Amino acid sequence: MTDRVPHAEPSAGPTAWERVKLARHGDRPHAFDYLQELTTDWVELHGDRAFGDDRALIGGLATFAGQTIMVLGHQKGNDTKENLARNFGMARPEGYRKAERLMRHAEKFGFPVLTLIDTPGAEPGIGSEERGQANAIAESLLTMADLGVPTVAVVIGEGGSGGALAIGVADRILMLENAIYAVASPEACAAILWKDAGRAAEAAATMRITAADLEQFGIVDEVIAEVVPAHVRPKDTIRATGIAIARHLRALQDVHPRDDLSAIERLRAARYERFRRIGAWRETVPGANGYVADAISPR
Amino acid sequence: MPAMRDFFHRRGKFRPERADDERADPQIPEDLWIKCPRCAELIYSRELERNDQVCPKCTYHFRLRARERIAQLADPGSFSEWDTNVRPEDPLDFVDSAGPYDRKLEQTEAKSGEPEALIVGGATIASAPVVLAVSDFEFLGASMGSVYGEKLMRAIERAGERQVPLVTISSSGGARMHEGLFALMQMAKTVTALARLGRAGVPHISLLADPCYGGVTASYATVADVVLAEPGALIGFAGPRVIEQITRQKLPEGFQTAEFLLEHGMIDAIVPRAELAATLATLLRLYSRPNSAANAAPALDMAVRNTQPAGLGRD
């Protein structure tokens, strides 16, 4: 099995919009499918200890590659009934607060954290606003940014905006070939910038939301190939994903052994640098610490 | 920015009707009567200016440009701006129905007089040094892109290096869609920097101003040590129209106002504009004291002696 294939030109593969449809495909494997195939001893841990349990964002302990890990993931339903129960994978504040609680829990015991990202976005709703959706996401970002254990995030389907990023501030960000990761849904972007939600396909192409684009931008560390779309041969895709996760986790743990305090500080520092350099800007004075730093004539 | 304006178009008690053009002009002629968008009172422009752009009749807080805020808060002449040479790029070659993004940036700069949506620098407030980061809603709805994130991150790092408190003032439509995932990642980038600032024990005070939504509310602006808001400011994650469309429910009265957030426990306090400088000065004083037992002991002894009830402990 190949870990990684060179990326075909956009003209050769599916278009961005076709990938959006693949990423949202109802039969595409969801977080529980990955857990079932890749882990044993799964014990789901529920609740945010403040308001409720969000079934759109699951969490718990499991054995993966011989060690205990904390798994967090958005969970979409496999049918309409389950989708309603799981709110189509759109988490509420209690989901993000549960995620934050379980990340701290993982840190306490030195368990690595694996997150599986698959959400249209955080739920927009009256109750979610009343209970501080924005702050719940922000706190989750802050906790994950500073976590003293290795973290690997995998975008397995839809990476929808802040609701996805809330569990995505990881040491390694992996992405399935047909997954998407975007600042807003193509429909929302088209509605706002084109004033026509019908132009979502056009928006999808313009927004550069595919795994190949994001790897090229240095945001995604590795693209996991889907030789055929994940819903066609789910087990193959899941196993390839498991191999990639194990490899990245292994690399992180080799460099940052769990009982070495200075290694944990180095882990934080490496994560800091990883996110610090993300961006595209220019400077009138060259040589500064930019991802893109070139001179322009002074005004 | 008609799109962003539409998105935050206000209705009802806290969403006064107002023509966009009235606010779009940063240069308000000096001799002019301005109509308050909430109570419809006609206010003489100089009076409005003297009153920190707050309606004298109904206390409606007009939106402020970033430089107006800095002028109101920083001690005169104390502000020194940083990283003015950090300028936006168009990494996606983004083109929407209004044209290419890089052209939009040029037009926005010409119209707003600013090259980007965030202004950062060092200043003093009531003689206390601070690092200031203030967003300017007139620049593409103060949406957060790479430059916003980079300037804020550098400001946070300087606050850490110099052990100087960070004050952020945010009014934003959220992440800037024209920069795609680069924009979303600025949420992670700024919060990562704040995590380190927190470890260094340097306080971050955040003021949320009207309107503040999306990726800014869901990142650096609400994980501050103290979160303040201006009266009547609309603050939230999703915009009211989006929520109304998706839920098909009528939004409650006062939904997403600063008052609503205070009631739901999401912010520390609402501070009227006229009191902001004094409130910040007090907070900065409270965080400025070295917090060691040796420092505290003599003052505590004094306090204990001075407050000893009569007739107790001595004759």
Interface residues (C-beta under 8 A of the other chain):
Chain A: A122 P124 G125 I126 S128 E129 E130 R131 G132 Q133 A134 N135 I137 A138 E139 L141 L142 A145 D146 S161 G162 L165 A166 G168 V169 Y181 A182 V183 A184 A188 C189 I192 L193 W194 K195 D196 R199 A203 T206 M207 R208 I209 L214 F217 I219 R271 Y272 F275 R276 I278 G279 A280 W281 R282 E283 T284 V285 A288 G290 V292 I296
Chain B: A3 M4 F7 N85 V86 R87 P88 E89 P91 L92 F94 V95 D96 S97 A98 S146 V147 G149 E150 M153 A175 R176 M177 H178 E179 G180 L181 F182 A183 L184 M185 Q186 M187 A188 K189 V191 T192 A193 L194 A195 R196 G198 R199 G214 G215 T217 A218 S219 Y220 A221 T222 V223 I235 G236 F237 A238 V242 I243 I246 T247 Q249 L251 P252 F255 Q256 H264 G265 M266
